[in-house]
Amino acid sequence: MSQSGHYKPLLPSEVPENIRSIFNYEVQYVLPRIYRGKKSGYSVIEKTCPRCFKKAMMRVVHLRHSFQVGKAFTGYCNSCDTTLRRIGIKGSLHPSWKGGRIIGTRGYVRVAVSNYPSGKRYILEHRLVMESIMGRYLAPWERVHHRNGITDDNRPENLELWTTNYRKDPYGVRYSDLPKPHCPSCTC
């Protein structure tokens, strides 16, 4: 098997400490595939389910993304994970529980809630902060705006309530609300 140019092995330092033991770092290779007539491949690593001790292959790209984004990853095989969920081990009792806070791909923080009127399990944290300030639930057409544009900065003084009923509402961050650069020629 030839290794493609984008093959990168999974390093122990990239994996959270509590689940390092389920990976066999010696068994990493490129699984070849043909896609639209082109030969390519993706790197895989062997993992062992900590409950039933079955061995399975996982794509390194999926693992890296799970660890970087903070997705729940138990290390269990699909059948064990489904069994744990079916018998009622959910939320804080599940082995992959990380405190009920998830940071999405766009940087917004979602918080686990129970008994929310919409029936959702995870709600955007900035909406919860604004609801506690207002003392009521927000309507679907009401939008919470981050003044400084930092999506995980959910301090009450950084949030303001906008409505989306009118076309005159701007999208994005006001220029006057942007943080000032720390040096005159700063481009960061």
Secondary structure per residue as TSV (DSSP state, phi and psi in degrees):
chain	resnum	aa	ss	phi	psi
A	1	M	-	360.0	131.9
A	2	S	-	-92.0	145.0
A	3	Q	-	-90.0	134.6
A	4	S	-	-79.5	165.8
A	5	G	T	-65.6	-23.9
A	6	H	T	-95.9	12.4
A	7	Y	-	-73.0	121.1
A	8	K	-	-132.6	124.1
A	9	P	-	-69.5	157.9
A	10	L	-	-82.8	122.9
A	11	L	-	-95.0	147.3
A	12	P	G	-58.4	-30.7
A	13	S	G	-68.8	-18.4
A	14	E	G	-84.4	-11.0
A	15	V	S	-104.3	135.8
A	16	P	-	-56.4	143.9
A	17	E	G	-58.0	-37.9
A	18	N	G	-69.6	-13.3
A	19	I	G	-123.3	13.4
A	20	R	G	-63.2	-30.9
A	21	S	G	-70.7	-16.4
A	22	I	G	-85.3	-8.3
A	23	F	E	-99.7	141.0
A	24	N	E	-102.7	100.9
A	25	Y	E	-72.5	-14.6
A	26	E	E	-74.4	-30.8
A	27	V	E	-97.5	83.5
A	28	Q	E	-132.4	130.0
A	29	Y	E	-156.9	172.5
A	30	V	E	-94.1	126.0
A	31	L	E	-90.4	114.9
A	32	P	E	-73.8	150.4
A	33	R	E	-152.7	157.9
A	34	I	E	-115.2	123.6
A	35	Y	E	-127.7	115.4
A	36	R	T	52.5	43.3
A	37	G	T	82.6	-6.0
A	38	K	E	-104.4	138.9
A	39	K	E	-84.0	131.8
A	40	S	E	-148.2	-169.5
A	41	G	E	-170.0	169.1
A	42	Y	E	-139.9	148.5
A	43	S	E	-82.3	141.2
A	44	V	E	-128.3	159.1
A	45	I	E	-136.8	149.8
A	46	E	E	-88.5	134.5
A	47	K	E	-128.1	155.7
A	48	T	E	-118.7	127.7
A	49	C	-	-65.9	126.4
A	50	P	T	-72.2	-7.5
A	51	R	T	-99.4	-49.1
A	52	C	T	-109.7	-4.6
A	53	F	-	62.9	25.7
A	54	K	-	-75.9	145.2
A	55	K	E	-99.2	140.7
A	56	A	E	-147.0	159.3
A	57	M	E	-100.7	139.7
A	58	M	E	-128.9	147.0
A	59	R	E	-74.5	133.0
A	60	V	H	-63.7	-36.2
A	61	V	H	-60.0	-43.3
A	62	H	H	-65.9	-40.4
A	63	L	H	-63.8	-47.3
A	64	R	H	-58.5	-43.4
A	65	H	H	-63.6	-41.8
A	66	S	H	-60.4	-43.0
A	67	F	H	-71.5	-38.7
A	68	Q	H	-70.4	-42.4
A	69	V	H	-81.4	-19.9
A	70	G	T	89.0	24.7
A	71	K	-	-69.4	156.1
A	72	A	-	-71.0	122.3
A	73	F	-	-134.6	114.3
A	74	T	-	-91.5	-30.2
A	75	G	-	91.7	-8.3
A	76	Y	-	-72.8	154.0
A	77	C	-	-71.8	168.2
A	78	N	H	-59.8	-41.6
A	79	S	H	-68.9	-39.5
A	80	C	H	-68.6	-39.8
A	81	D	H	-64.0	-41.5
A	82	T	H	-64.6	-41.0
A	83	T	H	-61.7	-45.1
A	84	L	H	-60.7	-40.4
A	85	R	H	-70.1	-38.3
A	86	R	H	-66.9	-37.8
A	87	I	T	-82.4	4.7
A	88	G	T	99.1	10.7
A	89	I	-	-86.7	93.2
A	90	K	-	-130.4	168.8
A	91	G	G	62.1	-132.9
A	92	S	G	-68.8	-15.7
A	93	L	G	-85.5	-18.2
A	94	H	S	-75.0	143.0
A	95	P	T	-61.4	-22.9
A	96	S	T	-93.0	8.5
A	97	W	-	-62.8	129.2
A	98	K	-	-120.8	28.9
A	99	G	S	96.1	-0.4
A	100	G	S	83.4	10.3
A	101	R	E	-115.6	127.6
A	102	I	E	-124.6	132.5
A	103	I	E	-101.8	118.5
A	104	G	-	-76.8	178.7
A	105	T	T	-66.7	-26.3
A	106	R	T	-92.2	2.6
A	107	G	S	93.7	-2.3
A	108	Y	-	-78.1	141.9
A	109	V	E	-95.0	130.0
A	110	R	E	-109.9	140.3
A	111	V	E	-120.4	138.1
A	112	A	E	-72.1	130.9
A	113	V	-	-131.9	158.2
A	114	S	S	-125.1	149.1
A	115	N	S	59.4	42.8
A	116	Y	-	-87.3	142.8
A	117	P	T	-57.1	-34.8
A	118	S	T	-76.7	-12.4
A	119	G	-	85.0	3.0
A	120	K	-	-75.8	150.3
A	121	R	S	-89.4	-31.3
A	122	Y	E	-122.2	132.0
A	123	I	E	-122.6	146.7
A	124	L	E	-63.1	130.9
A	125	E	H	-62.5	-37.6
A	126	H	H	-66.3	-29.0
A	127	R	H	-70.6	-38.5
A	128	L	H	-64.3	-40.2
A	129	V	H	-63.4	-44.1
A	130	M	H	-66.3	-37.2
A	131	E	H	-64.2	-37.5
A	132	S	H	-69.9	-32.8
A	133	I	H	-68.0	-46.2
A	134	M	H	-76.4	-26.7
A	135	G	T	79.9	21.3
A	136	R	S	-154.9	166.8
A	137	Y	-	-76.6	147.5
A	138	L	-	-82.3	145.3
A	139	A	-	-77.7	156.9
A	140	P	T	-60.5	-27.3
A	141	W	T	-86.7	-2.2
A	142	E	E	-91.0	138.0
A	143	R	E	-124.3	140.8
A	144	V	E	-100.9	126.3
A	145	H	E	-107.7	134.0
A	146	H	E	-88.1	117.5
A	147	R	T	-61.7	-41.5
A	148	N	T	-91.4	-0.1
A	149	G	S	82.1	-2.1
A	150	I	-	-88.5	112.3
A	151	T	T	-72.5	-18.7
A	152	D	T	-101.7	8.7
A	153	D	-	-92.9	91.6
A	154	N	-	-104.8	33.1
A	155	R	-	-68.9	144.4
A	156	P	G	-57.3	-35.5
A	157	E	G	-73.2	-12.1
A	158	N	G	-95.3	-5.4
A	159	L	E	-108.7	144.8
A	160	E	E	-141.2	151.4
A	161	L	E	-94.6	128.4
A	162	W	E	-120.0	158.2
A	163	T	E	-112.1	149.3
A	164	T	S	-106.1	17.5
A	165	N	S	-72.1	-26.6
A	166	Y	S	-112.1	148.1
A	167	R	T	-74.5	-14.8
A	168	K	T	-76.8	-11.1
A	169	D	-	-68.4	124.9
A	170	P	-	-76.8	154.3
A	171	Y	-	-104.3	140.4
A	172	G	S	103.1	-152.9
A	173	V	-	-111.4	137.1
A	174	R	-	-67.1	145.2
A	175	Y	G	-62.1	-39.5
A	176	S	G	-69.2	-19.5
A	177	D	G	-89.8	-9.5
A	178	L	S	-66.2	144.6
A	179	P	-	-65.3	142.2
A	180	K	-	-73.0	141.6
A	181	P	-	-67.8	149.2
A	182	H	S	-80.5	-11.5
A	183	C	S	-144.1	153.7
A	184	P	T	-61.5	-32.7
A	185	S	T	-101.6	20.3
A	186	C	-	-70.5	132.4
A	187	T	-	-120.4	8.5
A	188	C	-	-85.1	360.0
